[in-house]
């Protein structure tokens, strides 16, 4: 199973939110770059970066942080948050991101998403499917769309999407366990999908439960930063 720590950037700091609420943040390091180095030293090879400022502002804000992390580590970085235009996605790749996570555009401008998918290739585009009450949320989880998860995924899998990051917003930052049944449902519907589960991971047991459910990858942050996961031991296993 692919283990992917997350660095969420808000106000230039490494933070985690509770259920996507910008008013409920915890700062874990004032330097996301320093945190990336710490994670690399632990043995991490893959990193998920979210530009929360960008998601809220609807354009990339923390490009320089991304650039510095990519330039000073060997981490494979996927980046999301605020990617709304051709210029945004080009800047993300130019800054060193190996992959980008795009969600809101897939809801609001599906033709543009399809152009990016074909231009950059399915190995470099991750479809963001952030779910609240069964529907896709957009723009930094500040708005809910009318899109339902399974039909949304069906449309884009037919288009050629292979990588999907699915976050249950109600679980995110709560340390109450991931939505195992939700991910079982997705994997049953799309057995060849490279699904990245996110939200609620509180322990190594949660990660094992996701693996047993057939989920190929997991993003986690708060449990790691609060010492509830021994990352070195987990990577060794």
N, C-alpha and C positions, 0 to 999 in steps of 0.2 A: 504494500500500500504506500502511496506517495504521501509524505508528511510535509505540509506546507505552512510554516509559521506566517503570520500576518503582521504587517506594520501599517497601522492607520495613522495618517498625518493630518493634524488639525492645528492651525496656528504655529506651524513649524515644529510641533512636538509629536512624539510617539504616544498615542492615546488609545483607549478603547471606550466605546459608547455602550449604553444600556438600551437595547431594542432600537438602535439607530437614533436615539434622542440626543441631539447636539447639546442639550442642556444638562445631560448626565454623562459627563466624561471623567475618566480617570487618566492622569498623566503618568506614564511608566518610564519615560526617559525624555529629557529635553532635546536629545539629538537622535533622530531616526537613523542617521548614518552610523553613529556609535552602536545603536541597537543592532543594526545589520551586521556589523563586525562581530559583535558578541555571538550572534546566531551562527555566523560562519565558523567561528572558533569552536562551537559546540558540535559541528559536523553537518550543519544544514547545507543543502545544495540548491534549494528552491525557495523563493520568497514571493509572497503576495503583498503588494503595496497598494493601499487605497488612499487617494488624494481626497480626503473629506472636504477640504476647502474647495477643491475643484468641483466635486459633486454638487456642492451647495451653490457655487458661483456659476456653474454650467460652462466652465472652461478650465483647462489645466492650470493649476496654481503652483504646485510644488515640483515643477520640472527640474529645477536645479538640484533638489534633494535626490530625485531619481537619478539624475546624471552622475552625482557624486557616488551614490551607492553602486551603480553599475561600473563606474571607473575604478573604484577602490576595492571591490570584492570580485570573486569569481561566481557569485550567485546567479542562477537563472531566475530572472525577475519577470513576473507578470504584473502589469500596472493597470489600474482602473480609477475612475473618478474624474468627471469633467470632460470626457472625450465626446465631443459633440460635432466636430467638423473635420474636414480633410486635414486642416492645419494641425488640429489637436492630435490626431492619430499619428501624423508624420513626426511631430515633435516627440511623442512618446517613444517611438521606435528610434529616432535619431539620438535620443538621450540614453539609449541602451537597453530598453525593455525588449525582452525576447518575445513576449506575448502581451496582448492587451485584453482587458475585460470590458465588454460593452453591453450595457443593458437598456438604458433609456432610449437610445437611438433605435434599437431593435423594435421597440414599441411604437415610437413616434415617427420614425423615418425608416421603415423596413427596406425601402429601395436603396438607401444609402448604406445600410448594414450589409445588404447583399453585395453591393459594389466592393466594400471593404473585404468581405469574405473571399471573393474571387480574386481580388487584387493582391492581398497579402497572404492568402492561403489559410485553410482551416486549421493548420498546425499553429498558427500565430494569432488566431482570434478565439477568445473565450466568450461564449454567450452568458451574460449575467442574468440569472433568473432569481430575483429576490422576491420572496413570497410573504404576503401578510393576508391571513384569512383566505388562502387559496388563490389570491390574485397577485399579479406582478406589480411591484412598487417601483417607482422611478425617481430620478433627480435626487439622489442621496436619501432615498426612502421618505422623502417629504411629501410625495404624492402617490396615490394608488390608482392604477389603471383598471380598465375593465377586462384585461386579458387574464384568462385562467391558465394555470401552469401547464397542464398536459397538452391542450390544443396549441398553446404557444410553442412548446418544445417540438411537437409534431411538425409544425410548419417549418421550423428552422432545421430540424434534422433532415427533412426532405430536401432542404436547400443545400445541405452539405456540412452543417455544423457537427463537429465531433466532440468539442470540449464545452462543458457547461458547468458554471459555478452556481450552485443553488443554495441560497441562504434562507432559513426560516427566521424571519425578523423577530418573531415573538420570543425566540430562544437566544438571539444574539446578545452576548455579553452578560447572560443571566446565570451561567454555570449550572444549568438544570438538566443537562443532557441534550443530545441532538434529536432531531425528528426522524428516528429510525424508520418508522412506518412510511413516512413521506418518501424517503430515499428508496425503500423497498419497492414502492409503487413506481417510482421513476425507472429503476433498474429493470423491473418486470416489463415495463412498456418499451424500454430502449436498452436492451441487453448489451449492445456494442458501444454505448455512450461512455465517454470518459467523464464521469460525473465527479465533481469536486464538491463534497458536502461542507457546509459551513453553518456555524451557529449552535451555541449551547454546549460545546465540548468542555467537559469539566475534569476529565481524568483519562488515564491510559485505557481504562476499561471501556470508556465511551468509544475510543478509537478502535479497539478490538471489536466492539459490537458493530460498528460501521463496516469493518472489514468482513465480518461474518455475514453481513447483509449484502455483500457483493459490491460495495462502494469502492472504487479504485483510488480515490484520493480524498484528503481532508485538509481544510484550512482551520487553524485555531490560533488564538492569541491570548485571551485573558487568562486561561488556565495555565498557560506557560509562564506568563509574567507574574502570576501570583503563586508560583511554586507548586501548583497542583499536578504538574506533569514534569517528570524527570526526562528531559529531551535526550540527553546522552544515552540513557538506558534504553529508551524507546527506539532510537536510531540503531543502537547495537543489535536489538532484536530484529 
